[in-house]
Amino acid sequence: MLPFQAAAPSSPTVFWLFLLGLYIAFFLVALWVYQDARIRGMRGPFWFAVAFALPIFGFVAYLIFRRERPT
């Protein structure tokens, strides 16, 4: 056993709960991107799909390409 394996959870339940948490976090970020894109007059469903399919890259791309907020 390697030194850091002793602290790793051996239960697959912990792994699946971690993945579920990541999925929920990515969904919430994509939902925020959708709502923000709609407010800014951009295509909300497109940006939701990009942010959800490519979580980190899609979010950063949205932050780079988003428009100014309408006044």
Biopython code that builds the backbone (N, CA, C, O; Angstrom):
import numpy as np
from Bio.PDB.StructureBuilder import StructureBuilder

atoms = [
    (1, "MET", "N", (0.848, -1.176, 0.000)),
    (1, "MET", "CA", (0.000, 0.000, 0.000)),
    (1, "MET", "C", (0.898, 1.245, 0.000)),
    (1, "MET", "O", (1.871, 1.332, 0.749)),
    (2, "LEU", "N", (0.550, 2.178, -0.840)),
    (2, "LEU", "CA", (1.292, 3.431, -0.906)),
    (2, "LEU", "C", (0.921, 4.321, 0.274)),
    (2, "LEU", "O", (-0.149, 4.139, 0.855)),
    (3, "PRO", "N", (1.760, 5.269, 0.643)),
    (3, "PRO", "CA", (1.504, 6.079, 1.836)),
    (3, "PRO", "C", (0.162, 6.808, 1.828)),
    (3, "PRO", "O", (-0.501, 6.878, 2.864)),
    (4, "PHE", "N", (-0.250, 7.348, 0.691)),
    (4, "PHE", "CA", (-1.477, 8.143, 0.675)),
    (4, "PHE", "C", (-2.721, 7.305, 0.425)),
    (4, "PHE", "O", (-3.831, 7.832, 0.491)),
    (5, "GLN", "N", (-2.571, 6.037, 0.145)),
    (5, "GLN", "CA", (-3.727, 5.181, -0.066)),
    (5, "GLN", "C", (-4.441, 4.855, 1.236)),
    (5, "GLN", "O", (-5.630, 4.537, 1.222)),
    (6, "ALA", "N", (-3.752, 4.926, 2.340)),
    (6, "ALA", "CA", (-4.371, 4.598, 3.616)),
    (6, "ALA", "C", (-5.481, 5.581, 3.960)),
    (6, "ALA", "O", (-6.452, 5.208, 4.619)),
    (7, "ALA", "N", (-5.354, 6.825, 3.525)),
    (7, "ALA", "CA", (-6.363, 7.830, 3.838)),
    (7, "ALA", "C", (-7.487, 7.865, 2.811)),
    (7, "ALA", "O", (-8.492, 8.543, 3.027)),
    (8, "ALA", "N", (-7.341, 7.155, 1.707)),
    (8, "ALA", "CA", (-8.361, 7.174, 0.655)),
    (8, "ALA", "C", (-9.579, 6.382, 1.105)),
    (8, "ALA", "O", (-9.440, 5.328, 1.726)),
    (9, "PRO", "N", (-10.764, 6.876, 0.798)),
    (9, "PRO", "CA", (-11.971, 6.129, 1.172)),
    (9, "PRO", "C", (-12.063, 4.840, 0.361)),
    (9, "PRO", "O", (-11.819, 4.836, -0.846)),
    (10, "SER", "N", (-12.409, 3.773, 1.021)),
    (10, "SER", "CA", (-12.488, 2.487, 0.333)),
    (10, "SER", "C", (-13.898, 2.199, -0.161)),
    (10, "SER", "O", (-14.106, 1.263, -0.933)),
    (11, "SER", "N", (-14.844, 2.979, 0.268)),
    (11, "SER", "CA", (-16.229, 2.745, -0.109)),
    (11, "SER", "C", (-16.552, 3.412, -1.442)),
    (11, "SER", "O", (-16.257, 4.593, -1.627)),
    (12, "PRO", "N", (-17.152, 2.672, -2.371)),
    (12, "PRO", "CA", (-17.545, 3.300, -3.633)),
    (12, "PRO", "C", (-18.656, 4.332, -3.448)),
    (12, "PRO", "O", (-18.858, 5.186, -4.311)),
    (13, "THR", "N", (-19.370, 4.257, -2.336)),
    (13, "THR", "CA", (-20.435, 5.223, -2.077)),
    (13, "THR", "C", (-19.874, 6.631, -1.960)),
    (13, "THR", "O", (-20.476, 7.579, -2.466)),
    (14, "VAL", "N", (-18.748, 6.781, -1.312)),
    (14, "VAL", "CA", (-18.121, 8.095, -1.169)),
    (14, "VAL", "C", (-17.739, 8.639, -2.533)),
    (14, "VAL", "O", (-17.918, 9.827, -2.803)),
    (15, "PHE", "N", (-17.219, 7.787, -3.385)),
    (15, "PHE", "CA", (-16.849, 8.193, -4.743)),
    (15, "PHE", "C", (-18.071, 8.672, -5.517)),
    (15, "PHE", "O", (-18.021, 9.714, -6.172)),
    (16, "TRP", "N", (-19.168, 7.922, -5.447)),
    (16, "TRP", "CA", (-20.380, 8.305, -6.188)),
    (16, "TRP", "C", (-21.006, 9.567, -5.618)),
    (16, "TRP", "O", (-21.554, 10.374, -6.368)),
    (17, "LEU", "N", (-20.934, 9.749, -4.318)),
    (17, "LEU", "CA", (-21.444, 10.989, -3.728)),
    (17, "LEU", "C", (-20.605, 12.184, -4.163)),
    (17, "LEU", "O", (-21.140, 13.268, -4.397)),
    (18, "PHE", "N", (-19.305, 11.993, -4.272)),
    (18, "PHE", "CA", (-18.425, 13.048, -4.766)),
    (18, "PHE", "C", (-18.776, 13.406, -6.211)),
    (18, "PHE", "O", (-18.868, 14.584, -6.555)),
    (19, "LEU", "N", (-18.969, 12.399, -7.050)),
    (19, "LEU", "CA", (-19.349, 12.656, -8.445)),
    (19, "LEU", "C", (-20.707, 13.339, -8.539)),
    (19, "LEU", "O", (-20.900, 14.221, -9.375)),
    (20, "LEU", "N", (-21.643, 12.942, -7.694)),
    (20, "LEU", "CA", (-22.952, 13.588, -7.677)),
    (20, "LEU", "C", (-22.822, 15.052, -7.277)),
    (20, "LEU", "O", (-23.481, 15.915, -7.857)),
    (21, "GLY", "N", (-21.981, 15.336, -6.298)),
    (21, "GLY", "CA", (-21.745, 16.721, -5.895)),
    (21, "GLY", "C", (-21.140, 17.548, -7.017)),
    (21, "GLY", "O", (-21.528, 18.697, -7.221)),
    (22, "LEU", "N", (-20.186, 16.968, -7.747)),
    (22, "LEU", "CA", (-19.603, 17.666, -8.899)),
    (22, "LEU", "C", (-20.658, 17.934, -9.963)),
    (22, "LEU", "O", (-20.712, 19.028, -10.525)),
    (23, "TYR", "N", (-21.493, 16.943, -10.240)),
    (23, "TYR", "CA", (-22.554, 17.091, -11.236)),
    (23, "TYR", "C", (-23.504, 18.224, -10.844)),
    (23, "TYR", "O", (-23.874, 19.042, -11.686)),
    (24, "ILE", "N", (-23.893, 18.273, -9.589)),
    (24, "ILE", "CA", (-24.793, 19.330, -9.114)),
    (24, "ILE", "C", (-24.111, 20.687, -9.202)),
    (24, "ILE", "O", (-24.739, 21.665, -9.608)),
    (25, "ALA", "N", (-22.842, 20.763, -8.829)),
    (25, "ALA", "CA", (-22.107, 22.032, -8.913)),
    (25, "ALA", "C", (-21.996, 22.503, -10.356)),
    (25, "ALA", "O", (-22.206, 23.683, -10.635)),
    (26, "PHE", "N", (-21.669, 21.603, -11.278)),
    (26, "PHE", "CA", (-21.571, 21.974, -12.693)),
    (26, "PHE", "C", (-22.929, 22.425, -13.226)),
    (26, "PHE", "O", (-23.003, 23.370, -14.012)),
    (27, "PHE", "N", (-24.004, 21.755, -12.803)),
    (27, "PHE", "CA", (-25.344, 22.142, -13.238)),
    (27, "PHE", "C", (-25.693, 23.536, -12.728)),
    (27, "PHE", "O", (-26.248, 24.343, -13.474)),
    (28, "LEU", "N", (-25.378, 23.828, -11.474)),
    (28, "LEU", "CA", (-25.693, 25.141, -10.912)),
    (28, "LEU", "C", (-24.893, 26.250, -11.590)),
    (28, "LEU", "O", (-25.421, 27.339, -11.820)),
    (29, "VAL", "N", (-23.642, 25.990, -11.909)),
    (29, "VAL", "CA", (-22.834, 26.979, -12.635)),
    (29, "VAL", "C", (-23.426, 27.203, -14.020)),
    (29, "VAL", "O", (-23.545, 28.345, -14.464)),
    (30, "ALA", "N", (-23.799, 26.124, -14.710)),
    (30, "ALA", "CA", (-24.397, 26.250, -16.040)),
    (30, "ALA", "C", (-25.729, 26.993, -15.964)),
    (30, "ALA", "O", (-26.052, 27.767, -16.865)),
    (31, "LEU", "N", (-26.499, 26.771, -14.913)),
    (31, "LEU", "CA", (-27.767, 27.485, -14.739)),
    (31, "LEU", "C", (-27.522, 28.974, -14.531)),
    (31, "LEU", "O", (-28.252, 29.799, -15.079)),
    (32, "TRP", "N", (-26.510, 29.328, -13.750)),
    (32, "TRP", "CA", (-26.167, 30.740, -13.575)),
    (32, "TRP", "C", (-25.740, 31.359, -14.904)),
    (32, "TRP", "O", (-26.130, 32.483, -15.220)),
    (33, "VAL", "N", (-24.940, 30.629, -15.682)),
    (33, "VAL", "CA", (-24.501, 31.115, -16.993)),
    (33, "VAL", "C", (-25.720, 31.353, -17.879)),
    (33, "VAL", "O", (-25.788, 32.368, -18.571)),
    (34, "TYR", "N", (-26.677, 30.438, -17.867)),
    (34, "TYR", "CA", (-27.903, 30.585, -18.660)),
    (34, "TYR", "C", (-28.651, 31.863, -18.279)),
    (34, "TYR", "O", (-29.027, 32.654, -19.145)),
    (35, "GLN", "N", (-28.860, 32.055, -16.986)),
    (35, "GLN", "CA", (-29.606, 33.230, -16.530)),
    (35, "GLN", "C", (-28.857, 34.521, -16.836)),
    (35, "GLN", "O", (-29.471, 35.506, -17.246)),
    (36, "ASP", "N", (-27.557, 34.530, -16.645)),
    (36, "ASP", "CA", (-26.764, 35.725, -16.915)),
    (36, "ASP", "C", (-26.738, 36.025, -18.411)),
    (36, "ASP", "O", (-26.800, 37.188, -18.810)),
    (37, "ALA", "N", (-26.647, 34.992, -19.234)),
    (37, "ALA", "CA", (-26.646, 35.193, -20.686)),
    (37, "ALA", "C", (-27.979, 35.772, -21.145)),
    (37, "ALA", "O", (-28.006, 36.643, -22.014)),
    (38, "ARG", "N", (-29.077, 35.302, -20.575)),
    (38, "ARG", "CA", (-30.395, 35.840, -20.958)),
    (38, "ARG", "C", (-30.509, 37.311, -20.572)),
    (38, "ARG", "O", (-31.050, 38.105, -21.342)),
    (39, "ILE", "N", (-30.015, 37.687, -19.407)),
    (39, "ILE", "CA", (-30.061, 39.081, -18.964)),
    (39, "ILE", "C", (-29.241, 39.957, -19.894)),
    (39, "ILE", "O", (-29.615, 41.098, -20.162)),
    (40, "ARG", "N", (-28.137, 39.439, -20.382)),
    (40, "ARG", "CA", (-27.234, 40.214, -21.238)),
    (40, "ARG", "C", (-27.616, 40.158, -22.715)),
    (40, "ARG", "O", (-26.882, 40.679, -23.555)),
    (41, "GLY", "N", (-28.747, 39.541, -23.051)),
    (41, "GLY", "CA", (-29.206, 39.494, -24.431)),
    (41, "GLY", "C", (-28.456, 38.507, -25.301)),
    (41, "GLY", "O", (-28.381, 38.681, -26.517)),
    (42, "MET", "N", (-27.900, 37.472, -24.692)),
    (42, "MET", "CA", (-27.164, 36.450, -25.436)),
    (42, "MET", "C", (-28.019, 35.183, -25.504)),
    (42, "MET", "O", (-29.095, 35.124, -24.910)),
    (43, "ARG", "N", (-27.546, 34.188, -26.218)),
    (43, "ARG", "CA", (-28.281, 32.928, -26.365)),
    (43, "ARG", "C", (-28.078, 32.068, -25.116)),
    (43, "ARG", "O", (-27.056, 31.398, -24.971)),
    (44, "GLY", "N", (-29.052, 32.095, -24.230)),
    (44, "GLY", "CA", (-28.957, 31.366, -22.974)),
    (44, "GLY", "C", (-28.818, 29.864, -23.124)),
    (44, "GLY", "O", (-27.930, 29.275, -22.508)),
    (45, "PRO", "N", (-29.681, 29.210, -23.937)),
    (45, "PRO", "CA", (-29.562, 27.752, -24.071)),
    (45, "PRO", "C", (-28.212, 27.303, -24.637)),
    (45, "PRO", "O", (-27.676, 26.273, -24.226)),
    (46, "PHE", "N", (-27.670, 28.067, -25.568)),
    (46, "PHE", "CA", (-26.354, 27.726, -26.125)),
    (46, "PHE", "C", (-25.286, 27.771, -25.042)),
    (46, "PHE", "O", (-24.492, 26.840, -24.904)),
    (47, "TRP", "N", (-25.271, 28.855, -24.275)),
    (47, "TRP", "CA", (-24.237, 28.991, -23.246)),
    (47, "TRP", "C", (-24.444, 27.998, -22.107)),
    (47, "TRP", "O", (-23.475, 27.560, -21.488)),
    (48, "PHE", "N", (-25.697, 27.637, -21.823)),
    (48, "PHE", "CA", (-25.951, 26.591, -20.832)),
    (48, "PHE", "C", (-25.324, 25.279, -21.293)),
    (48, "PHE", "O", (-24.654, 24.597, -20.517)),
    (49, "ALA", "N", (-25.545, 24.930, -22.560)),
    (49, "ALA", "CA", (-25.001, 23.679, -23.093)),
    (49, "ALA", "C", (-23.476, 23.681, -23.069)),
    (49, "ALA", "O", (-22.854, 22.676, -22.724)),
    (50, "VAL", "N", (-22.876, 24.811, -23.436)),
    (50, "VAL", "CA", (-21.412, 24.896, -23.436)),
    (50, "VAL", "C", (-20.877, 24.770, -22.010)),
    (50, "VAL", "O", (-19.933, 24.021, -21.762)),
    (51, "ALA", "N", (-21.481, 25.503, -21.078)),
    (51, "ALA", "CA", (-20.997, 25.489, -19.693)),
    (51, "ALA", "C", (-21.222, 24.137, -19.023)),
    (51, "ALA", "O", (-20.449, 23.747, -18.148)),
    (52, "PHE", "N", (-22.269, 23.419, -19.422)),
    (52, "PHE", "CA", (-22.546, 22.125, -18.807)),
    (52, "PHE", "C", (-21.716, 21.014, -19.444)),
    (52, "PHE", "O", (-21.245, 20.115, -18.748)),
    (53, "ALA", "N", (-21.534, 21.072, -20.763)),
    (53, "ALA", "CA", (-20.783, 20.024, -21.455)),
    (53, "ALA", "C", (-19.277, 20.135, -21.198)),
    (53, "ALA", "O", (-18.582, 19.124, -21.093)),
    (54, "LEU", "N", (-18.788, 21.361, -21.098)),
    (54, "LEU", "CA", (-17.359, 21.604, -20.853)),
    (54, "LEU", "C", (-17.245, 22.493, -19.616)),
    (54, "LEU", "O", (-16.994, 23.691, -19.747)),
    (55, "PRO", "N", (-17.423, 21.936, -18.425)),
    (55, "PRO", "CA", (-17.637, 22.748, -17.226)),
    (55, "PRO", "C", (-16.646, 23.890, -16.997)),
    (55, "PRO", "O", (-17.073, 25.041, -16.906)),
    (56, "ILE", "N", (-15.388, 23.628, -16.904)),
    (56, "ILE", "CA", (-14.438, 24.701, -16.582)),
    (56, "ILE", "C", (-14.166, 25.553, -17.810)),
    (56, "ILE", "O", (-14.215, 26.781, -17.738)),
    (57, "PHE", "N", (-13.881, 24.912, -18.936)),
    (57, "PHE", "CA", (-13.598, 25.645, -20.169)),
    (57, "PHE", "C", (-14.804, 26.474, -20.606)),
    (57, "PHE", "O", (-14.646, 27.628, -21.004)),
    (58, "GLY", "N", (-16.003, 25.903, -20.539)),
    (58, "GLY", "CA", (-17.207, 26.618, -20.956)),
    (58, "GLY", "C", (-17.482, 27.837, -20.100)),
    (58, "GLY", "O", (-17.890, 28.879, -20.613)),
    (59, "PHE", "N", (-17.263, 27.716, -18.794)),
    (59, "PHE", "CA", (-17.485, 28.845, -17.894)),
    (59, "PHE", "C", (-16.495, 29.966, -18.171)),
    (59, "PHE", "O", (-16.875, 31.136, -18.221)),
    (60, "VAL", "N", (-15.231, 29.614, -18.350)),
    (60, "VAL", "CA", (-14.209, 30.627, -18.647)),
    (60, "VAL", "C", (-14.482, 31.272, -20.001)),
    (60, "VAL", "O", (-14.332, 32.485, -20.146)),
    (61, "ALA", "N", (-14.883, 30.476, -20.997)),
    (61, "ALA", "CA", (-15.206, 31.024, -22.319)),
    (61, "ALA", "C", (-16.370, 32.004, -22.216)),
    (61, "ALA", "O", (-16.358, 33.053, -22.859)),
    (62, "TYR", "N", (-17.376, 31.665, -21.409)),
    (62, "TYR", "CA", (-18.504, 32.578, -21.238)),
    (62, "TYR", "C", (-18.049, 33.890, -20.604)),
    (62, "TYR", "O", (-18.457, 34.966, -21.041)),
    (63, "LEU", "N", (-17.214, 33.806, -19.587)),
    (63, "LEU", "CA", (-16.733, 35.026, -18.940)),
    (63, "LEU", "C", (-15.939, 35.900, -19.905)),
    (63, "LEU", "O", (-15.970, 37.125, -19.792)),
    (64, "ILE", "N", (-15.237, 35.297, -20.843)),
    (64, "ILE", "CA", (-14.462, 36.063, -21.818)),
    (64, "ILE", "C", (-15.367, 36.708, -22.860)),
    (64, "ILE", "O", (-15.162, 37.867, -23.221)),
    (65, "PHE", "N", (-16.365, 35.975, -23.349)),
    (65, "PHE", "CA", (-17.180, 36.438, -24.475)),
    (65, "PHE", "C", (-18.487, 37.118, -24.089)),
    (65, "PHE", "O", (-19.212, 37.574, -24.973)),
    (66, "ARG", "N", (-18.812, 37.203, -22.818)),
    (66, "ARG", "CA", (-20.105, 37.793, -22.465)),
    (66, "ARG", "C", (-20.116, 39.291, -22.730)),
    (66, "ARG", "O", (-19.083, 39.961, -22.701)),
    (67, "ARG", "N", (-21.313, 39.792, -22.987)),
    (67, "ARG", "CA", (-21.502, 41.207, -23.286)),
    (67, "ARG", "C", (-21.678, 41.994, -21.994)),
    (67, "ARG", "O", (-21.842, 41.436, -20.910)),
    (68, "GLU", "N", (-21.638, 43.315, -22.157)),
    (68, "GLU", "CA", (-21.911, 44.184, -21.012)),
    (68, "GLU", "C", (-23.387, 44.082, -20.648)),
    (68, "GLU", "O", (-24.227, 43.778, -21.495)),
    (69, "ARG", "N", (-23.686, 44.332, -19.409)),
    (69, "ARG", "CA", (-25.062, 44.307, -18.935)),
    (69, "ARG", "C", (-25.830, 45.489, -19.514)),
    (69, "ARG", "O", (-25.337, 46.617, -19.488)),
    (70, "PRO", "N", (-27.039, 45.243, -20.041)),
    (70, "PRO", "CA", (-27.810, 46.372, -20.576)),
    (70, "PRO", "C", (-28.253, 47.305, -19.447)),
    (70, "PRO", "O", (-28.542, 46.864, -18.335)),
    (71, "THR", "N", (-28.299, 48.581, -19.750)),
    (71, "THR", "CA", (-28.687, 49.553, -18.716)),
    (71, "THR", "C", (-30.107, 49.990, -18.874)),
    (71, "THR", "O", (-30.593, 50.804, -18.089)),
]
sb = StructureBuilder()
sb.init_structure("model")
sb.init_model(0)
sb.init_chain("A")
sb.init_seg("    ")
for serial, (resi, resn, name, xyz) in enumerate(atoms, 1):
    if name == "N":
        sb.init_residue(resn, " ", resi, " ")
    sb.init_atom(name, np.array(xyz, "f"), 0.0, 1.0, " ", f" {name:<3s}", serial, name[0])
structure = sb.get_structure()
